[in-house]
Amino acid sequence: MEPDLLLGISLGVLASIFMNVGKGVQKQKVEVLKKGWAMFGGPYRRDFMIWLVGILMTVCSAVLYSASLKFTDKSSIVACLSGTGLIGLLIYAWLVLKETVGIREALSSVLIIFGTGVISYFDQPLLQSQSYHLGNFFYYSLGLMIVFGILAFLGVRFVKWWGFNFGLIAGSLIGWAMILGDMALVKAGGSFLGQLGNIYVYLALFSATSALTLTQVAFFKGKAVLVVPTLNSFIILTPLGLEYVAFGTALGLIQYLGAGIIILGIIILTTSPKHAWAQNPT
């Protein structure tokens, strides 16, 4: 494996851990937001501070994701690392929340690690520098916005769809932000600081912030056992499609199989109702 790719994958794994553990922390304390101004004082201040730590972890993950994109040549590689962060969340639940780890958790972790290994090992570097097709990306994104609007309406209209629909939108927005972040780096010639001079990086930040907000919305009425796997699955699935549309690049067939294995591991891990971080707020 090329040193740059190895560094990019390492940063992507760290970013995913920050994002997923941060979301787990947010889920535990999201109810404090319903207290209004009272959350800043009295008995609610501690819960608010814990929730805020979860938010800061998610913000840090955005920086790490951007750094990861710099050292990889495909956004989808970084997106597929999302599952590894759930293993970090599992370890957090084991160490901090004192939850037990059984066969289900072990099996899902093996699947996620195996799928990630398949995608990384069989990656073929691009033969030429990246370039993007702005028109294709724009029309595809416009279609996504229309779909998001319909899903949001259905989520509000039918409460049982709330968690899935808003989780899907949030996950897709994070995947969308990854593609925009990659476009920002390409436009800046690979310069990590130079990307701050073009609009794509700010659109990526707006998309990621919108995803953060919608994740809280999804958690208010949706069970985490539905929100979390949906969110993480679409973090992977959205860049797989957008990357082909925007950059004209795609993974190999066996790598798509690896992505499917990761998503299967995500579903197995996060649909267990026993985890404290997976319970509906009370």
C-alpha positions as CSV (number, residue, x, y, z in Angstrom):
1,M,0.0,0.0,0.0
2,E,1.3,3.5,-1.0
3,P,2.4,5.6,2.1
4,D,0.0,8.4,1.1
5,L,-2.9,6.0,0.9
6,L,-2.0,4.5,4.2
7,L,-1.9,7.9,5.8
8,G,-5.2,8.9,4.2
9,I,-6.9,5.7,5.5
10,S,-5.5,6.2,9.0
11,L,-6.8,9.8,9.1
12,G,-10.2,8.6,7.7
13,V,-10.5,6.0,10.4
14,L,-9.7,8.6,13.1
15,A,-12.2,10.9,11.5
16,S,-14.9,8.2,11.5
17,I,-14.2,7.4,15.2
18,F,-14.6,11.0,16.2
19,M,-17.8,11.4,14.2
20,N,-19.5,8.2,15.4
21,V,-18.4,8.5,19.1
22,G,-19.5,12.1,19.0
23,K,-22.9,11.1,17.6
24,G,-23.2,8.5,20.4
25,V,-22.5,11.2,23.0
26,Q,-25.0,13.5,21.3
27,K,-27.7,10.8,21.3
28,Q,-27.2,10.2,25.1
29,K,-27.8,13.8,25.9
30,V,-29.9,15.2,23.0
31,E,-33.0,15.5,25.3
32,V,-31.3,18.4,27.2
33,L,-32.0,20.6,24.1
34,K,-35.7,20.5,25.0
35,K,-35.0,22.3,28.2
36,G,-34.4,25.6,26.4
37,W,-32.4,28.2,28.2
38,A,-32.6,26.1,31.4
39,M,-30.0,23.7,29.9
40,F,-27.3,26.3,30.6
41,G,-27.7,26.2,34.3
42,G,-28.8,24.2,37.3
43,P,-29.0,20.4,37.0
44,Y,-28.9,20.4,33.2
45,R,-25.6,22.2,32.7
46,R,-23.6,18.9,32.9
47,D,-25.7,17.2,30.3
48,F,-25.4,20.2,28.0
49,M,-21.6,20.2,28.4
50,I,-21.5,16.4,27.6
51,W,-23.7,17.0,24.5
52,L,-21.4,19.9,23.5
53,V,-18.4,17.6,23.7
54,G,-20.1,15.3,21.2
55,I,-20.7,18.3,18.9
56,L,-17.0,19.3,19.1
57,M,-15.9,15.8,18.3
58,T,-18.1,15.9,15.2
59,V,-16.6,19.2,14.1
60,C,-13.0,17.8,14.6
61,S,-14.0,14.9,12.4
62,A,-14.7,17.3,9.5
63,V,-11.1,18.6,9.6
64,L,-9.8,15.0,9.8
65,Y,-11.9,14.0,6.8
66,S,-10.6,16.9,4.8
67,A,-7.0,15.8,5.6
68,S,-7.9,12.2,4.7
69,L,-9.2,13.3,1.3
70,K,-5.9,15.0,0.6
71,F,-4.0,11.7,0.8
72,T,-6.4,9.5,-1.1
73,D,-7.5,9.8,-4.8
74,K,-11.1,8.7,-4.4
75,S,-13.8,10.1,-2.1
76,S,-15.5,6.8,-1.9
77,I,-12.4,5.2,-0.2
78,V,-12.8,7.7,2.7
79,A,-16.6,7.3,2.8
80,C,-16.3,3.6,3.2
81,L,-14.2,4.0,6.3
82,S,-17.4,5.2,8.1
83,G,-18.0,1.7,9.5
84,T,-14.8,1.7,11.4
85,G,-16.0,4.5,13.6
86,L,-18.8,2.4,14.8
87,I,-16.3,0.0,16.2
88,G,-14.9,3.0,18.1
89,L,-18.4,3.7,19.3
90,L,-18.7,0.1,20.5
91,I,-15.4,0.4,22.4
92,Y,-16.7,3.6,24.0
93,A,-19.9,1.8,25.0
94,W,-17.8,-1.0,26.5
95,L,-15.4,1.2,28.4
96,V,-17.5,4.2,29.4
97,L,-21.1,2.8,29.5
98,K,-19.9,-0.6,30.8
99,E,-21.9,-2.5,28.2
100,T,-21.2,-6.1,27.4
101,V,-19.7,-7.1,24.0
102,G,-21.0,-10.4,22.6
103,I,-20.9,-12.5,19.5
104,R,-23.1,-10.1,17.6
105,E,-20.7,-7.2,18.2
106,A,-17.6,-9.3,17.5
107,L,-19.1,-10.6,14.2
108,S,-20.1,-7.2,13.0
109,S,-16.7,-5.7,13.8
110,V,-15.0,-8.5,11.8
111,L,-17.3,-7.8,8.8
112,I,-16.6,-4.0,9.0
113,I,-12.8,-4.5,9.3
114,F,-12.8,-7.2,6.5
115,G,-14.8,-5.0,4.1
116,T,-12.6,-2.0,4.8
117,G,-9.5,-4.2,4.2
118,V,-10.9,-5.4,0.9
119,I,-11.6,-1.8,-0.3
120,S,-8.1,-0.6,0.7
121,Y,-6.1,-3.6,-0.5
122,F,-7.7,-3.8,-4.0
123,D,-7.6,0.0,-4.6
124,Q,-6.0,0.9,-7.9
125,P,-4.5,4.4,-8.0
126,L,-5.8,6.8,-10.7
127,L,-3.6,7.0,-13.8
128,Q,-4.1,10.7,-14.2
129,S,-4.9,13.6,-11.9
130,Q,-8.5,14.2,-10.8
131,S,-10.9,16.5,-12.6
132,Y,-14.5,17.1,-12.0
133,H,-17.6,17.7,-14.1
134,L,-19.5,20.6,-12.5
135,G,-22.6,20.4,-14.7
136,N,-23.1,16.7,-14.0
137,F,-22.6,17.2,-10.2
138,F,-25.0,20.2,-10.2
139,Y,-27.9,18.3,-11.9
140,Y,-27.4,15.2,-9.8
141,S,-27.3,17.4,-6.6
142,L,-30.5,19.2,-7.7
143,G,-32.2,15.8,-8.0
144,L,-31.0,14.9,-4.5
145,M,-32.5,18.1,-3.1
146,I,-35.9,17.3,-4.6
147,V,-35.7,13.8,-3.1
148,F,-34.7,15.3,0.3
149,G,-37.7,17.6,0.2
150,I,-40.1,14.7,-0.4
151,L,-38.4,12.6,2.3
152,A,-38.6,15.4,4.8
153,F,-42.3,15.9,4.1
154,L,-43.0,12.2,4.5
155,G,-41.0,12.0,7.7
156,V,-43.1,14.8,9.2
157,R,-46.3,13.4,7.8
158,F,-45.6,9.8,9.0
159,V,-43.8,9.6,12.3
160,K,-42.7,6.0,11.8
161,W,-40.6,7.1,8.9
162,W,-39.0,10.0,10.8
163,G,-35.8,8.3,11.9
164,F,-35.1,6.6,8.6
165,N,-35.9,9.6,6.4
166,F,-34.0,12.2,8.4
167,G,-31.1,9.7,9.0
168,L,-30.9,9.1,5.2
169,I,-30.9,12.9,4.5
170,A,-28.2,13.5,7.1
171,G,-26.0,10.7,5.9
172,S,-26.4,11.7,2.3
173,L,-25.4,15.3,3.2
174,I,-22.2,14.1,4.9
175,G,-21.4,12.0,1.8
176,W,-22.2,15.1,-0.4
177,A,-19.8,17.2,1.8
178,M,-17.0,14.6,1.2
179,I,-17.4,15.0,-2.6
180,L,-17.5,18.8,-2.3
181,G,-14.4,18.7,-0.1
182,D,-12.6,16.6,-2.7
183,M,-13.6,19.1,-5.4
184,A,-12.2,21.9,-3.2
185,L,-8.8,20.1,-3.0
186,V,-8.8,19.4,-6.7
187,K,-9.5,23.1,-7.5
188,A,-6.8,24.1,-5.1
189,G,-4.3,21.7,-6.7
190,G,-4.1,19.5,-3.6
191,S,-3.3,22.4,-1.3
192,F,-4.9,21.9,2.2
193,L,-4.8,25.6,3.0
194,G,-5.4,26.7,-0.6
195,Q,-8.8,25.1,-0.7
196,L,-10.0,27.8,1.7
197,G,-9.9,30.2,-1.3
198,N,-12.8,28.4,-3.2
199,I,-16.5,28.1,-2.6
200,Y,-16.6,24.3,-2.5
201,V,-15.1,24.0,0.9
202,Y,-17.7,26.3,2.4
203,L,-20.5,24.4,0.6
204,A,-19.0,21.3,2.2
205,L,-19.0,22.9,5.6
206,F,-22.6,24.0,5.1
207,S,-23.6,20.5,4.1
208,A,-21.9,18.9,7.1
209,T,-23.4,21.4,9.5
210,S,-26.9,20.8,8.0
211,A,-26.3,17.0,8.5
212,L,-25.3,17.7,12.1
213,T,-28.5,19.6,12.7
214,L,-30.7,17.0,11.0
215,T,-29.0,14.2,13.0
216,Q,-30.4,15.9,16.2
217,V,-33.8,16.2,14.5
218,A,-33.7,12.5,13.6
219,F,-32.7,11.5,17.2
220,F,-35.7,13.5,18.7
221,K,-38.3,11.0,17.3
222,G,-36.3,8.2,15.8
223,K,-34.6,5.3,17.5
224,A,-30.9,5.2,17.1
225,V,-31.1,1.6,16.0
226,L,-32.7,3.0,12.9
227,V,-31.0,6.4,12.6
228,V,-27.4,5.2,13.1
229,P,-27.3,2.4,10.5
230,T,-29.2,4.5,8.0
231,L,-26.9,7.5,8.5
232,N,-23.7,5.5,8.2
233,S,-24.9,3.4,5.2
234,F,-25.8,6.6,3.2
235,I,-22.5,8.2,4.2
236,I,-21.0,5.3,2.1
237,L,-23.6,4.9,-0.6
238,T,-24.0,8.6,-1.6
239,P,-20.3,9.2,-2.5
240,L,-20.2,6.0,-4.5
241,G,-22.8,7.5,-6.8
242,L,-21.7,11.1,-6.7
243,E,-18.1,10.3,-7.3
244,Y,-18.9,8.6,-10.6
245,V,-21.1,11.6,-11.6
246,A,-18.6,14.3,-10.5
247,F,-15.2,12.7,-11.2
248,G,-16.0,9.9,-13.6
249,T,-14.2,7.4,-11.4
250,A,-15.5,4.3,-9.8
251,L,-14.3,1.5,-7.5
252,G,-13.6,-2.0,-8.7
253,L,-16.3,-4.7,-8.5
254,I,-14.7,-6.4,-5.6
255,Q,-14.4,-3.1,-3.7
256,Y,-18.2,-2.6,-4.1
257,L,-18.6,-6.0,-2.6
258,G,-16.4,-4.8,0.3
259,A,-18.7,-1.8,0.7
260,G,-21.7,-4.1,0.9
261,I,-19.9,-6.2,3.6
262,I,-19.3,-3.0,5.6
263,I,-23.0,-2.0,5.4
264,L,-24.0,-5.5,6.5
265,G,-21.7,-5.1,9.5
266,I,-23.1,-1.7,10.3
267,I,-26.7,-3.0,10.2
268,I,-25.8,-6.0,12.4
269,L,-24.0,-3.9,14.9
270,T,-26.4,-1.0,15.3
271,T,-29.7,-2.8,15.3
272,S,-29.1,-4.4,18.6
273,P,-31.6,-2.9,21.0
274,K,-29.5,-3.6,24.2
275,H,-27.0,-0.6,23.8
276,A,-27.6,2.4,25.9
277,W,-26.5,4.7,23.0
278,A,-29.1,3.0,20.8
279,Q,-32.2,3.6,23.0
280,N,-34.9,6.1,22.4
281,P,-34.8,9.1,24.7
282,T,-37.2,9.0,27.6
